[in-house]
Amino acid sequence: MSHTPGVRQAQKQKTRQALLDAALTLLEEQSLSSLGLREVTRAVGVAPTAFYRHFRSTADLGVALVEEVLGSLHPLIRTTVSTADDSDERIARAVDLIARHVAEYPAHVRFIARERHGGVQPVRAEIRAQLSRFAREVKAELAEDALAEGWSDDDLLMLAHLYVDQMLITASLFLEALEAPEAEREHVTRLATRQLRLISIGRRHWRE
């Protein structure tokens, strides 16, 4: 009997994760604003009332999805925005990491790309808050680099946002080319590489 609360908690967490997974799958074909909770519970095989044991609304579920999805992107952004090396090799490695992440987690990237400017305000706000947190963390890393000498806090934060936004733009481009011919994916790779190189060149030559 002493293990019963733990078993119940594990089952509750399992059901919650199943609802999140089902919603993410359903959102590959529609926006969150059109998603009904009955669709989600039907996909999981639970009663609609069970939904409210985990989420207050579909918007609340969307916010939880943002936390989970951007949690998977967080290490990617930290890895690709390196202050230690601004070489072509580092940029090529960053672009390759993004391409592989998109291939492995297309539903994650599609969800953020669609809902970042979607119709559910709490989800838009959560995405904005999470990306701002990423930018502040990137800014802290950029501030440790010798190239940051003389930069204002505002300019460093602007640069950090440029990097974060570019990661998302690059991920969206690779998502669109996921099923495209190899030549189109190679075009995306070249374009993303040139865009990151342009940011790096601007960073080296920026003046107040």
N, C-alpha and C positions, 0 to 999 in steps of 0.2 A: 504493500500500500504506500510505502514511503516514496516509491518511484512514480506514483500516479501523477502528481503535479508536473513532474519533468516530462513525462510522456505526453500529457495534454499540451504542454507548452510547445513541445517539438511538433506535434500534430498541427497546432495552430500556426506555427511558423511555416510548416510545409504547405498548408492551405493558402496562406498569404502569398508565398512565393509562387504557387501555382496560379493564383489570380493575376499576379504581375506578369508571369510568363505568357499566360493566355492573352492578356491585354496587349502585350507587345507584339504577339503574332497577329492579332486582329488589326492592330494599327498599321501593319504593313500595307493594308489596302484602304485605309480610311483615316480621317483625322480624329483626334480625341473628342472634339465637340460633337461628333456624330456617333460616338461609341455608347452603346447602352449597357448598363450593368447586367441586364439579363443575358446579353450576348456573352459576357465574360463568365458569368456563373454557369451558363449552359456548357461552355467550352470546358470548364473544370469539372462539371458534374455535381455541383452543390446547389442548394436552394438559394434564391435571390436574397432571402433574409440573412444568409450567412455572410454575404458581402459586407454588411454593416458591422460585423464583428471585427473587421480589419480596416475598413475605410469609410469615411463619412459620405463620400460622393465619388463620382468618376474623376472630378477635379483633384480630389485628395489622392486617389490612386495615381493620377498623372504626376503629381508632385513626387510621390514615392518612386515612380519610374525615372524621373529626372535624376534623383539622388543615386539610383542604382546605375543608370546608363552613364552619367557623367563620372561616376566613380570608376567605371572601366576606362574612360578616356583620360582620367587624371594622370596616371603613370605615363601614358603616351605623350602628353603635352610636356610633362616634366623631363622626359627623356629626350625629346626632339629639340627642345629649346635649351641648348647647352651653351654656357658662357665660356667654357674652357676651349672650345675649338669652333672657329667660324669658317672652316675650310670647305671646299667643294665636296670632299669626302663625307664630312659630317652632314652637309645638306642632302647629299644623295642618300645617306643612311636614314635621315629623318623622313624623306619622302617614301622610301621603301617601307619603313615602319608603319606609316599612315596607310599605305596601300594594303599591307598585310592585315592591319587591324580592320579595315573596311571589309576585306574579303571574309574575315572571321566573324565580324559582328555587324553585318549590314543593317539588321533591324534596329540596332542601337543608333547608328548614324542617321538612318532615315527618320527615326522618331524625333531626334533633336533638330534636324534640318527642317522638318515639317512644323513642329510645335514651337520653335523659337519665335516665330512670328504668327502663331496660330490664334485661334479664337478663344482659348481658355486662359483667362488673365492670371490666375494663380500659378499656372504652369509656366507661362511666359516670364513671370516674375521670378520663379525659382531658377529657371535656366539663366536668366540675367544675373541673379545673385551668385550662382555657382561659377559662371564664367568670370565674374568680377573677382571672386576669390582666387580663381586660377591666375588671373592677371596680377593680383597683388603678390602671390607667391613667386611668379616669374619675375616681377619687378624686384623682389628681394634678392633673387639670384643675380639678376643683371647688375644690381648695385654693387655686388662684390667684384665685378670685372673691372680691369684697369681702363677699359674703354668708356666706363661710366663716369670717369673723373670730369667734373665740371657740369655734369648733367643735373637739371633740376628734378625734383620728385615728380612733378607733373609730366615732364618729358619722358622719364623712365617708365611711368605708368602708361603713357601713350604708346611707347615702344612695346611694352608687355602686352597690351591689348592688340597691337598689330600682329604679334606672333600668335596669340591665342586665336584671333579671328582667322589668320591664315591657315592654321591647322584645320579649322572647321571648314573653310572654303575648299581646301585640298581634299579633305575627306568627302565632301559633297561631290566634288568632281570625279573622284574615284568611284563613288557610289553610282553615279549616272553612267559611268563607263564599265560597270561591273560585268555586264553581259555583252559588251561591245567587242568588235574585232581587236586583235592585238595592236594594230596600228593606232587605233584611237586611244587605247590605254597608254601606249608609249607617248602619244601627244600630250596626254594629261601629265605624265611623269616629267616631260621636258618643260611644260608650262609651269608646273608647281615648283620645279627646281629653279627656274629663272625668277619666279616671284619671290622665293625665299632668298635668293642671291641678291635681288634688288633691295630687300629689306636690310640685309647684312651690309651691303655697300653704303646704303643711306645711314646706317648706324655708325659706320666708321667715319663718315664725313659730316655728320650733323653738327650744326652750330645753332646756338640760341638765336 
